[in-house]
Amino acid sequence: MDINSRLRLVRLDYMARGVRVLFLRDHPDLPTPGGVVNARRGDEMTLPRWQAKMLEAQGVVDIRDTTVDIDIINMYHFRERKSSAANKLSQLPQDFYMKAGELVERLDRLIREAPSSMLIRDREVLEKNLAELSEARLLKILRLAQTGGGEELRDRMTPEEQIIYDNVKRVVDSWRGYIRSLFPGV
């Protein structure tokens, strides 16, 4: 399976995972994975994220999930940039990139609805910091794949980063095997 297909599966997994919601209004005959329920205002239940997002867009539920905000992204950005050593890969939440993407979408929606210089500046800083954070982590992951030192740091990688690490490591190992086959003893 190619890298893009594996990355799409990570996103599908995220969207299929359950998330707690609070019903803001009644919703009779709601189909759920556990069967049809009659949800009442004030009820809390777990729904697949894709369904929760649809109901949230309709104003039916409030998603009760931890979110990633600009301050959290700035903190991770600072930590990652502070140390360039590959073995200093900081721990990110497993769903960090998905939640960061949702933050970008939320800011874009707010800017469309009520543009302000503060929101636009926040969006620009967010985009810059996310790009720098992901590039800094990518460089560390590439070094780890090259040296073979990433296995003990896999728990600090997000699922997307593990996919990149595995693929780069496989390519590096293949290259080294090819060179050894051409030059025995090297």
N, C-alpha and C positions, 0 to 999 in steps of 0.2 A: 504494500500500500504506500502511495507517495506521501510526502510531507503534508501537502495541502489537504489531502483526504483525512489524514490523522488529526490535523488541526481543526477541521470541520467537526470531527467526532468529539473533540474536547468541548467545542461550543454546544453541540447537541446534547452532550452529557450534562453540561451546566444548565441548559434550558429545561431538561427533563427532571432535574433534581427538585425535590420538594422544598418549599419555602413557606413560612408561616404568614398567614394573612389575617387581617381583622376586617370583618364585613361592615361597611359603612351604611349599607341599606339591605333590605331583604332581597334574596335571589332564589325564588322557588325553582325546583326541578333543575338544579345545577349538576350536570354530568361531571363526575370525578373518577379517578382511577379505581376508587373503592365502591362506586355505584352512584346513583342519583341521590342528591341530598337537597333538603329544603333549608337553605342558609338564611339565618335571621340576622338583622342588624345587631352588632355586638358579638356575634359568634367568631371564634378563632378556629382555624383549621390549617392543615398543610395541603398545598396544591402544587402541582408541577409549576416551575417558574414561568414557562410560556403561558400557561393559563392564568396565572396570577397577574402577569404583565398585561394581558388582554383585559382582565377585569379591572385592573387599576386604571387603565386608559379610559374605561367607561365610567369611572368614579364609583365602582361597586365595592372595591376593597382597598385597604392600605397594606402594602407589603411590609412585614415586620422583620426585615433582614438587615444585618449590619451592612453599611455602605462604606465605600471608600470616598473620602472627601479630599479637597485640595491640600489641606494640612497634612493628611496621612501620606499623600503622594510626595509632598515636599520633604517629609521626614525620610521616606525610603530613598528618595533622590539624593538627599544629603548623605545618608549612610553609605550608599553605594559609591558615590563619587569620592567620599572621604578616603577610601582604601582601594587602590588599584590592584592589589594582590589577588590572584585568582582564588586562593584559599580563603579569602575574606568575603565570599559570596554571602550576602545577608539573607535572612529568612523572609520570604514574602508569603502572604496568604495564598493558598492554592488557587483561589479564584480571583487573584489580584487583577489580571489583565481584563477579565470579563467585567468586573465591577468598575474598573477604570474606564472601560468603554461605555458603560452605562452612565458614568458621571459626565463624560464628554457629550453623550446624547442629551442628558438632562440640561446641561449648560447651553447646548445649541438650541434646545426647545425654549428655554427661558429667554435667550437672546432674540429668538424670532418673535416671542410673545411680547416682550417688553425690553427692547434693547437699552443698554446703559453702558457707559464707558467702563464701569467697574466689572460688569459681567464679561465684557469683551476682553479686558485686561486679564481677568482670571482665566478665561479660555486660552489666551495666548501663552500665559505662564504654564498652565497645565499641559498644553501641547508640547512646549519646549522641555519641560521637566520629564514628561513621559518618554519623549524621544531620547533624551540623554540617559535616563535610567535604563531603558531597554537596550540601548547601544552599549552602555557600560557593562551590563550583565551579559550581553552577547559576547563581548570581547573576553570576559572571564570564562564563559562557557567554552568558547573556542580554545582557549589556553588549556582548560581542564581536559577537553577531548584530545588535544594534541599530546598532553603529558600522561594521560590515563589517570589523572588524579581526581576525577569527578565522582567516582562511585561513592565515596564517603560524604559527598555534598549533595547527593540526589534529593535528599529530604528538604533541602533549601531551594530547590528548583520547582517552578510551577510545572504543571503537566506539559504546557507548550514548550518550555525550556528543556524538559527531559527529552522531548521528541527531537529537538535540534541537537542536543548533546549526543543522543544515540546515533543519529544519522551522520553527524560529523565524525564521531569516533569510528563508526563503521568504515567511512571513506578513508580516514587516516590509517586504520589498521590494514585495509586493502592495499593502500599505497605502499606501506611498509612491507607487506608480504610480497608484493610485486618486486620491489627493489631487492629484497633478500633472495628472491628466486633468480634475479639477474646477476647478483653479486654475492654468491655464497660466502659466508664468513663476515659479512658486513653487519 
